[in-house]
């Protein structure tokens, strides 16, 4: 068990960072997730003229409130927060909705990513997330685990169908 999980006060900061300790945790997360973030952005295969939505940390509440019109984003990416989106099916449906036909999705999650109720994602999160992505309508799904700067890191890519 990572040291931060044994201290509830620190573990809570990874889920909902705030204050001085939250800023410190944010800096630690940025450094630990740098390699995964590069993988996620690279997986989008951007040409430079696309509209990209990066979804930041949190439970997905803001996602439902975004005033983005359907089909307005060429790509969507998120690192270490999809496990917090509540409710997940509705959040994934909203992401699907804002993507253009053929638009790309790239999600990165580390095995140590904090779950809403505590604990961490672990090495089987892809078996939970991929079916939800399929139900939301995503196609061309690929899920790969690699060793990275924050333990094993999952990269999931998918697309909204071009039709």
Backbone as CSV, one residue per row, in Angstrom:
resi,resn,N_x,N_y,N_z,CA_x,CA_y,CA_z,C_x,C_y,C_z
1,UNK,0.849,-1.178,0.000,0.000,0.000,0.000,0.891,1.236,0.000
2,UNK,0.630,2.170,-0.954,1.409,3.408,-0.941,1.229,4.145,0.380
3,UNK,2.264,4.881,0.786,2.249,5.593,2.058,1.058,6.536,2.150
4,UNK,0.737,7.236,1.057,-0.353,8.214,1.108,-1.689,7.578,1.423
5,UNK,-1.885,6.292,1.064,-3.160,5.636,1.354,-3.310,5.315,2.829
6,UNK,-2.208,5.220,3.547,-2.290,4.896,4.972,-2.639,6.123,5.816
7,UNK,-2.610,7.296,5.226,-2.953,8.533,5.938,-4.214,9.113,5.296
8,UNK,-5.388,8.959,5.945,-6.644,9.421,5.344,-6.642,10.894,4.943
9,UNK,-5.981,11.745,5.710,-5.961,13.171,5.388,-5.265,13.422,4.049
10,UNK,-4.164,12.728,3.809,-3.445,12.873,2.540,-4.219,12.187,1.419
11,UNK,-4.738,10.996,1.664,-5.497,10.267,0.644,-6.679,11.088,0.155
12,UNK,-7.358,11.794,1.050,-8.500,12.633,0.673,-8.070,13.760,-0.268
13,UNK,-6.843,14.261,-0.097,-6.347,15.336,-0.945,-6.172,14.878,-2.395
14,UNK,-5.929,13.587,-2.617,-5.799,13.083,-3.979,-7.158,13.046,-4.667
15,UNK,-8.220,12.858,-3.921,-9.569,12.828,-4.487,-10.152,14.229,-4.618
16,UNK,-9.970,15.058,-3.584,-10.518,16.417,-3.573,-9.491,17.377,-2.991
17,UNK,-8.451,17.730,-3.776,-7.391,18.584,-3.240,-7.877,19.992,-2.926
18,UNK,-7.396,20.530,-1.801,-7.712,21.914,-1.440,-6.680,22.408,-0.430
19,UNK,-6.522,23.735,-0.410,-5.588,24.347,0.521,-4.141,24.094,0.146
20,UNK,-3.255,24.376,1.090,-1.819,24.219,0.874,-1.477,22.762,0.577
21,UNK,-2.016,21.850,1.376,-1.736,20.432,1.148,-2.241,20.005,-0.229
22,UNK,-3.381,20.528,-0.649,-3.916,20.221,-1.977,-2.987,20.683,-3.088
23,UNK,-2.378,21.864,-2.932,-1.425,22.361,-3.933,-0.178,21.484,-3.982
24,UNK,0.265,21.028,-2.831,1.430,20.131,-2.794,1.083,18.816,-3.482
25,UNK,-0.074,18.259,-3.163,-0.509,17.007,-3.779,-0.649,17.196,-5.289
26,UNK,-1.183,18.356,-5.720,-1.312,18.643,-7.145,0.026,18.634,-7.866
27,UNK,1.038,19.213,-7.239,2.382,19.220,-7.822,2.931,17.809,-7.928
28,UNK,2.736,17.024,-6.871,3.192,15.625,-6.880,2.487,14.849,-7.990
29,UNK,1.166,15.040,-8.112,0.404,14.327,-9.146,0.867,14.719,-10.545
30,UNK,1.125,16.011,-10.768,1.570,16.465,-12.083,2.879,15.798,-12.481
31,UNK,3.791,15.704,-11.548,5.078,15.054,-11.841,4.909,13.555,-12.048
32,UNK,4.132,12.921,-11.176,3.956,11.469,-11.266,3.195,11.068,-12.531
33,UNK,2.300,11.930,-12.996,1.467,11.601,-14.150,1.997,12.146,-15.470
34,UNK,3.196,12.735,-15.466,3.720,13.375,-16.674,3.828,12.402,-17.847
35,UNK,4.369,11.224,-17.616,4.535,10.256,-18.709,3.175,9.799,-19.238
36,UNK,2.236,9.531,-18.338,0.903,9.105,-18.764,0.210,10.223,-19.538
37,UNK,0.359,11.449,-19.086,-0.250,12.573,-19.797,0.303,12.674,-21.216
38,UNK,1.600,12.489,-21.372,2.193,12.509,-22.723,1.624,11.380,-23.576
39,UNK,1.445,10.194,-22.999,0.858,9.064,-23.744,-0.565,9.378,-24.178
40,UNK,-1.355,9.956,-23.263,-2.752,10.269,-23.556,-2.840,11.286,-24.699
41,UNK,-2.099,12.370,-24.590,-2.144,13.403,-25.628,-1.602,12.854,-26.950
42,UNK,-0.538,12.089,-26.897,0.019,11.485,-28.109,-0.957,10.546,-28.801
43,UNK,-1.756,9.847,-28.011,-2.720,8.895,-28.570,-3.813,9.576,-29.378
44,UNK,-4.019,10.860,-29.155,-5.043,11.596,-29.909,-4.619,11.855,-31.353
45,UNK,-3.323,11.785,-31.619,-2.778,12.007,-32.969,-3.297,13.311,-33.586
46,UNK,-3.086,14.374,-32.861,-3.580,15.684,-33.284,-2.736,16.255,-34.421
47,UNK,-3.400,16.980,-35.310,-2.718,17.634,-36.435,-2.422,19.095,-36.127
48,UNK,-3.155,19.699,-35.190,-2.895,21.071,-34.790,-4.056,22.023,-34.969
49,UNK,-5.085,21.619,-35.685,-6.207,22.521,-35.901,-7.502,22.023,-35.258
50,UNK,-7.388,21.026,-34.391,-8.557,20.424,-33.760,-8.991,21.209,-32.522
51,UNK,-10.260,21.047,-32.184,-10.784,21.543,-30.917,-10.720,20.379,-29.942
52,UNK,-9.981,20.569,-28.835,-9.764,19.491,-27.866,-10.310,19.917,-26.506
53,UNK,-11.048,19.014,-25.886,-11.546,19.218,-24.532,-10.722,18.346,-23.597
54,UNK,-10.039,18.975,-22.630,-9.353,18.225,-21.588,-10.214,18.308,-20.336
55,UNK,-10.584,17.160,-19.819,-11.414,17.107,-18.623,-10.494,16.954,-17.431
56,UNK,-10.597,17.878,-16.504,-9.737,17.897,-15.335,-10.306,17.080,-14.194
57,UNK,-9.665,17.162,-13.029,-10.087,16.342,-11.903,-11.484,16.701,-11.412
58,UNK,-12.078,15.745,-10.774,-13.389,15.980,-10.178,-14.372,14.880,-10.512
59,UNK,-15.573,14.991,-9.968,-16.569,13.933,-10.132,-17.394,14.046,-11.407
60,UNK,-17.081,14.968,-12.311,-17.809,15.079,-13.562,-18.999,16.013,-13.515
61,UNK,-19.207,16.670,-12.391,-20.341,17.584,-12.255,-20.280,18.687,-13.309
62,UNK,-19.109,19.259,-13.505,-18.950,20.323,-14.488,-19.203,19.856,-15.902
63,UNK,-18.905,18.596,-16.168,-19.112,18.045,-17.505,-20.569,18.167,-17.920
64,UNK,-21.466,17.892,-17.002,-22.902,17.978,-17.304,-23.344,19.423,-17.512
65,UNK,-22.605,20.374,-16.935,-22.998,21.776,-17.014,-22.371,22.528,-18.183
66,UNK,-21.403,21.928,-18.877,-20.713,22.620,-19.958,-21.722,23.052,-21.046
67,UNK,-21.608,24.266,-21.488,-22.463,24.761,-22.583,-21.923,24.421,-23.954
68,UNK,-21.278,23.237,-24.139,-20.717,22.829,-25.426,-21.802,22.203,-26.292
69,UNK,-21.915,22.641,-27.547,-22.923,22.046,-28.423,-22.502,20.642,-28.846
70,UNK,-23.467,19.800,-29.173,-23.143,18.452,-29.657,-22.219,18.524,-30.872
71,UNK,-21.286,17.595,-30.923,-20.382,17.507,-32.068,-19.409,18.655,-32.196
72,UNK,-19.064,19.324,-31.106,-18.206,20.506,-31.182,-16.729,20.242,-30.890
73,UNK,-16.372,19.042,-30.453,-14.979,18.734,-30.104,-14.458,17.603,-30.981
74,UNK,-13.249,17.793,-31.506,-12.617,16.762,-32.319,-11.982,15.682,-31.460
75,UNK,-11.642,16.028,-30.223,-10.983,15.087,-29.323,-11.275,15.450,-27.878
76,UNK,-11.281,14.430,-27.029,-11.456,14.604,-25.590,-10.404,13.752,-24.898
77,UNK,-9.783,14.319,-23.851,-8.823,13.549,-23.083,-8.984,13.831,-21.596
78,UNK,-8.539,12.882,-20.785,-8.579,13.020,-19.329,-7.537,12.096,-18.727
79,UNK,-6.905,12.556,-17.658,-5.899,11.750,-16.964,-6.272,11.650,-15.488
80,UNK,-6.408,10.434,-15.023,-6.635,10.116,-13.607,-7.859,10.787,-13.008
81,UNK,-8.946,10.836,-13.776,-10.169,11.337,-13.164,-11.426,10.636,-13.638
82,UNK,-11.370,9.845,-14.690,-12.582,9.153,-15.163,-13.163,8.270,-14.061
83,UNK,-12.334,7.761,-13.182,-12.815,6.898,-12.100,-13.645,7.669,-11.080
84,UNK,-13.603,9.008,-11.149,-14.373,9.850,-10.237,-15.691,10.334,-10.840
85,UNK,-15.879,10.174,-12.144,-17.065,10.704,-12.808,-18.306,9.996,-12.286
86,UNK,-19.213,10.767,-11.771,-20.433,10.214,-11.185,-21.657,10.946,-11.723
87,UNK,-22.623,10.260,-12.223,-22.612,8.850,-12.583,-21.843,8.643,-13.888
88,UNK,-21.078,7.579,-13.947,-20.192,7.316,-15.074,-20.941,7.159,-16.398
89,UNK,-22.005,6.365,-16.486,-22.672,6.204,-17.792,-23.148,7.532,-18.390
90,UNK,-23.718,8.391,-17.580,-24.196,9.678,-18.072,-23.035,10.588,-18.467
91,UNK,-21.946,10.530,-17.730,-20.770,11.331,-18.067,-20.168,10.882,-19.392
92,UNK,-20.074,9.564,-19.598,-19.542,9.056,-20.865,-20.463,9.415,-22.027
93,UNK,-21.766,9.394,-21.788,-22.723,9.777,-22.828,-22.526,11.245,-23.209
94,UNK,-22.238,12.092,-22.235,-22.013,13.518,-22.505,-20.733,13.715,-23.311
95,UNK,-19.687,12.967,-22.977,-18.440,13.035,-23.739,-18.701,12.602,-25.178
96,UNK,-19.417,11.503,-25.340,-19.762,11.008,-26.679,-20.504,12.098,-27.457
97,UNK,-21.419,12.770,-26.793,-22.252,13.785,-27.430,-21.437,14.979,-27.932
98,UNK,-20.425,15.414,-27.197,-19.663,16.592,-27.614,-18.640,16.282,-28.703
99,UNK,-18.338,15.002,-28.923,-17.378,14.634,-29.962,-17.998,14.745,-31.354
100,UNK,-17.179,15.174,-32.308,-17.594,15.156,-33.704,-17.633,13.706,-34.171
101,UNK,-18.374,13.386,-35.218,-18.296,12.040,-35.778,-16.844,11.723,-36.140
102,UNK,-16.361,10.580,-35.697,-14.971,10.201,-35.895,-14.028,10.763,-34.857
103,UNK,-14.553,11.553,-33.908,-13.723,12.180,-32.878,-13.057,11.169,-31.967
104,UNK,-11.916,11.556,-31.419,-11.087,10.659,-30.612,-11.243,10.915,-29.121
105,UNK,-11.154,9.842,-28.362,-11.156,9.887,-26.903,-9.914,9.168,-26.408
106,UNK,-9.202,9.771,-25.457,-8.065,9.119,-24.811,-8.163,9.357,-23.314
107,UNK,-8.173,8.255,-22.562,-8.272,8.303,-21.105,-7.066,7.597,-20.500
108,UNK,-6.460,8.222,-19.513,-5.355,7.610,-18.797,-5.711,7.469,-17.329
109,UNK,-5.389,6.304,-16.769,-5.659,6.040,-15.354,-4.514,5.204,-14.798
110,UNK,-4.001,5.610,-13.655,-2.967,4.797,-13.015,-3.617,3.812,-12.049
111,UNK,-2.923,2.738,-11.796,-3.458,1.737,-10.867,-3.648,2.314,-9.473
112,UNK,-2.972,3.409,-9.174,-3.067,4.038,-7.848,-4.095,5.166,-7.788
113,UNK,-4.813,5.414,-8.893,-5.807,6.495,-8.914,-6.863,6.238,-7.842
114,UNK,-7.231,7.293,-7.157,-8.150,7.201,-6.024,-9.590,7.056,-6.501
115,UNK,-10.309,6.126,-5.884,-11.731,5.928,-6.159,-12.563,6.839,-5.261
116,UNK,-13.790,7.166,-5.661,-14.619,8.080,-4.855,-14.810,7.618,-3.416
117,UNK,-14.960,6.334,-3.202,-15.193,5.825,-1.856,-13.935,5.451,-1.109
118,UNK,-12.778,5.775,-1.676,-11.510,5.397,-1.066,-10.902,4.211,-1.795
119,UNK,-9.697,3.916,-1.475,-8.989,2.847,-2.161,-8.497,3.324,-3.515
120,UNK,-7.975,2.402,-4.306,-7.433,2.772,-5.607,-7.994,1.874,-6.702
121,UNK,-7.780,2.297,-7.926,-8.333,1.656,-9.111,-7.863,0.205,-9.251
122,UNK,-6.577,-0.041,-9.092,-6.047,-1.389,-9.271,-5.824,-1.712,-10.741
123,UNK,-5.435,-2.956,-11.011,-5.034,-3.363,-12.362,-6.160,-3.948,-13.202
124,UNK,-7.404,-3.890,-12.733,-8.510,-4.457,-13.518,-9.526,-3.403,-13.937
125,UNK,-9.174,-2.142,-13.813,-10.140,-1.084,-14.094,-10.620,-1.093,-15.547
126,UNK,-9.763,-1.519,-16.450,-10.178,-1.571,-17.851,-11.367,-2.503,-18.047
127,UNK,-11.450,-3.572,-17.260,-12.578,-4.512,-17.394,-13.894,-3.881,-16.933
128,UNK,-13.822,-2.827,-16.154,-15.022,-2.098,-15.737,-15.353,-0.956,-16.690
129,UNK,-14.327,-0.259,-17.160,-14.532,0.938,-17.962,-14.885,0.635,-19.419
130,UNK,-14.237,-0.337,-20.016,-14.460,-0.633,-21.440,-15.922,-0.963,-21.740
131,UNK,-16.606,-1.812,-20.958,-18.020,-2.065,-21.248,-18.887,-0.809,-21.171
132,UNK,-18.593,0.095,-20.225,-19.345,1.354,-20.137,-19.103,2.227,-21.369
133,UNK,-17.880,2.240,-21.868,-17.578,2.991,-23.086,-18.328,2.406,-24.285
134,UNK,-18.371,1.087,-24.363,-19.110,0.439,-25.456,-20.592,0.770,-25.377
135,UNK,-21.158,0.717,-24.179,-22.575,1.051,-24.005,-22.856,2.509,-24.373
136,UNK,-21.875,3.391,-24.172,-22.045,4.805,-24.524,-21.980,5.021,-26.039
137,UNK,-21.536,4.007,-26.782,-21.494,4.106,-28.237,-20.108,4.220,-28.842
138,UNK,-19.059,4.194,-28.021,-17.708,4.320,-28.543,-17.289,3.057,-29.293
139,UNK,-16.454,3.253,-30.317,-15.952,2.147,-31.136,-14.425,2.206,-31.169
140,UNK,-13.824,1.197,-31.777,-12.367,1.116,-31.925,-11.657,1.253,-30.585
141,UNK,-12.197,0.584,-29.566,-11.615,0.673,-28.222,-10.329,-0.141,-28.127
142,UNK,-9.353,0.435,-27.449,-8.108,-0.258,-27.142,-7.716,0.119,-25.723
143,UNK,-7.299,-0.870,-24.955,-6.876,-0.648,-23.569,-5.518,-1.310,-23.370
144,UNK,-4.531,-0.512,-22.970,-3.189,-1.054,-22.757,-2.630,-0.557,-21.430
145,UNK,-2.060,-1.494,-20.689,-1.370,-1.176,-19.439,0.121,-1.126,-19.731
146,UNK,0.805,-0.145,-19.171,2.263,-0.051,-19.250,2.794,0.399,-17.902
147,UNK,4.001,-0.005,-17.619,4.669,0.492,-16.410,5.038,1.950,-16.654
148,UNK,4.775,2.812,-15.682,5.053,4.235,-15.857,5.550,4.873,-14.587
149,UNK,5.458,6.189,-14.543,5.977,6.950,-13.409,5.125,6.857,-12.166
150,UNK,3.939,6.268,-12.277,3.032,6.176,-11.137,2.479,4.758,-11.031
151,UNK,3.371,3.783,-11.129,2.928,2.381,-11.135,2.509,1.989,-12.534
152,UNK,1.626,1.006,-12.636,1.104,0.627,-13.941,0.047,1.637,-14.367
153,UNK,0.085,1.993,-15.654,-0.784,3.027,-16.180,-1.600,2.478,-17.346
154,UNK,-2.884,2.749,-17.309,-3.818,2.304,-18.332,-4.078,3.438,-19.309
155,UNK,-3.974,3.148,-20.594,-4.352,4.081,-21.643,-5.500,3.436,-22.414
156,UNK,-6.620,4.137,-22.460,-7.765,3.677,-23.226,-8.017,4.684,-24.343
157,UNK,-8.098,4.180,-25.560,-8.458,5.022,-26.696,-9.745,4.498,-27.312
158,UNK,-10.509,5.414,-27.868,-11.783,5.058,-28.500,-12.145,6.178,-29.464
159,UNK,-13.166,5.939,-30.250,-13.651,6.932,-31.204,-15.173,6.936,-31.200
160,UNK,-15.700,8.073,-31.593,-17.115,8.121,-31.933,-17.195,7.695,-33.396
161,UNK,-18.115,6.846,-33.725,-18.240,6.365,-35.097,-18.363,7.537,-36.057
162,UNK,-17.754,7.399,-37.237,-17.798,8.458,-38.247,-19.165,8.572,-38.897
163,UNK,-19.959,7.551,-38.780,-21.298,7.565,-39.424,-22.345,8.152,-38.519
